[in-house]
Amino acid sequence: MPESASPPTRRVIEVMELLTRTERALTASEVAAALGHARATVIAVLTELVEAGWVRRDRHRRFAPGPGLAALRPVALEVPDAVGAELKALAAAARCGVTLSRIADGRLTVVAKEYAAGARILPGLAVGQSIPLGYPAGAAVMPWRAEAERRAWLASATGPARRGAPALLRFVTTHGCAMFRPDSDDAGLVDVLAELLGAVGAEVVQPELRTRVLRQLSRLTARPYRDADLDSAESLPVSYLSAPVFGNAEAPYEVQIGPLRAAVGRAERADYVTTIRAGAEALSAALAGAGRGTGPP
């Protein structure tokens, strides 16, 4: 990591990044261990953040994002009950984790996540986190976006992926979803990385290492399926599927399921396609009923 021009400022940023991407409150010791800073330094940072209202401290001396962040976070993170119910239903049907993301203004923002009972919790973006949109993220909505946005998205693909990007959009148009896989040689490494982050807890991995592992995991799992892959009689790896969720003609949301399995037969691959399409349709209806087609849930 490049040397910071202002180490104290960098420490504040690191603390806030850790707390906002973690789904539970952390003690000062846990924050210090995760970031590799002295506990006294972390306590000083947390004390100032609590005073500003950006961090709250509970009666067990654990820290979490505070109410002062509300004005700085433009994305509403609460979803209507009907949408939440459909996400839970989809997670149960797919037997894995489900993520709903809003795609707007060149960014993908996670709006909600659900996990099936007993499902492995995979590392990834937390609710409220946002990343710049680029191939292949957002593939499921691109066939319904304006031509200029679609061209910019296609141009973000690099190397061999650039040649296959138009085929990915055709797959989405034909099947109503996108399906991704790791290369066969990478399937074992994908499992190792996912199990590693799942075992130690993504929030306690140092930020730079966590970012590198997540980036590598994303790269390894993002090879698009082709029609020939979907119809193959062989068992093939499946990392995740995504489908458009409509609230208007441009499909403002994308729903994703993440089986992350090393071997899935043809019939089960077809079941995944059917499951996510049905879930996306149900979510579209729920969003329309809640009047949330164009704004964040």
VENJO-V597225 format. One record per backbone hydrogen bond with DSSP energy under -0.5 kcal/mol. NH is the residue of the N-H (numbers start at 1). CO is the residue of the C=O. E is the energy in kcal/mol with one decimal. If there is no record, write none. Layout:
NH,CO,E
NH,CO,E
This chain:
10,6,-2.4
11,7,-2.2
12,8,-1.8
13,9,-2.3
14,10,-2.5
15,11,-2.3
16,12,-2.4
17,13,-2.8
18,14,-2.3
19,15,-2.4
20,16,-2.4
21,17,-1.3
22,18,-0.6
26,63,-2.5
28,61,-0.6
31,27,-2.2
32,28,-2.6
33,29,-2.5
34,30,-2.4
35,31,-2.1
36,32,-1.7
37,32,-1.4
42,38,-2.1
43,39,-2.6
44,40,-1.9
45,41,-2.0
46,42,-3.0
47,43,-2.4
48,44,-1.7
49,45,-2.1
50,46,-2.5
51,47,-2.1
52,48,-1.8
53,49,-0.7
53,50,-0.9
54,49,-1.5
55,49,-1.4
56,64,-3.0
58,62,-2.4
61,58,-2.0
63,26,-3.9
64,56,-1.8
66,54,-2.9
68,53,-3.2
69,66,-1.7
70,67,-1.6
72,69,-1.3
73,69,-1.0
73,70,-0.7
74,72,-0.7
76,74,-0.6
84,80,-2.5
85,81,-2.5
86,82,-1.7
87,83,-2.2
88,84,-2.1
89,85,-2.1
90,86,-2.4
91,87,-2.4
92,88,-2.2
93,89,-2.3
94,90,-2.8
95,91,-1.5
96,91,-1.3
97,258,-0.5
98,114,-3.1
99,256,-2.5
100,112,-2.8
101,99,-0.5
101,254,-2.7
102,109,-2.8
103,252,-2.6
104,102,-0.6
104,107,-1.9
107,104,-1.5
108,131,-2.8
109,102,-2.7
109,107,-0.5
110,129,-2.4
111,100,-3.0
112,100,-1.7
114,98,-2.4
116,96,-0.6
119,116,-2.3
122,120,-0.8
128,110,-2.7
129,126,-2.2
131,108,-2.3
133,106,-2.9
135,153,-0.6
137,134,-1.5
139,136,-1.8
141,138,-1.3
142,138,-1.1
143,139,-0.6
144,141,-1.8
145,142,-1.8
150,146,-2.5
151,147,-2.7
152,148,-2.1
153,149,-2.2
154,150,-2.5
155,151,-2.3
156,152,-0.8
156,153,-0.9
157,154,-1.4
161,158,-1.2
162,159,-1.4
163,159,-0.6
163,160,-0.7
164,160,-1.0
165,161,-1.1
166,162,-0.5
168,164,-1.6
169,165,-1.7
170,166,-1.9
171,167,-2.2
172,168,-2.1
173,169,-2.3
174,170,-2.3
175,171,-2.9
176,172,-2.3
178,242,-2.9
180,240,-2.8
181,223,-2.4
183,220,-0.5
186,183,-1.6
187,183,-0.9
187,184,-0.8
190,186,-2.4
191,187,-1.7
192,188,-1.9
193,189,-2.7
194,190,-2.5
195,191,-2.6
196,192,-2.3
197,193,-2.3
198,194,-2.3
199,195,-2.4
200,196,-2.2
201,197,-1.6
204,201,-1.9
205,202,-1.1
210,206,-3.0
211,207,-2.6
212,208,-1.9
213,209,-2.7
214,210,-2.8
215,211,-2.4
216,212,-2.3
217,213,-2.8
218,214,-2.6
219,215,-2.4
220,216,-2.5
221,217,-1.3
222,219,-0.9
223,181,-2.1
224,222,-0.7
225,179,-3.3
230,226,-2.2
231,227,-2.0
232,228,-0.7
232,229,-0.7
236,264,-2.3
238,261,-2.6
239,180,-2.4
240,180,-0.8
241,257,-2.2
242,178,-2.1
243,255,-2.3
245,253,-2.8
246,244,-0.5
251,248,-1.5
253,245,-1.6
254,101,-2.5
255,243,-2.5
256,99,-2.6
257,241,-2.3
258,97,-1.9
260,239,-1.9
261,238,-2.9
264,236,-1.9
269,265,-2.2
270,266,-2.2
271,267,-1.7
272,268,-2.1
273,269,-1.9
274,270,-2.4
275,271,-2.8
276,272,-2.6
277,273,-2.0
278,274,-2.2
279,275,-2.3
280,276,-2.6
281,277,-2.2
282,278,-2.2
283,279,-2.3
284,280,-2.4
285,281,-2.1
286,282,-2.2
287,283,-2.7
288,284,-2.3
289,285,-2.4
290,286,-1.5
291,287,-0.5
291,288,-1.0
292,287,-2.8
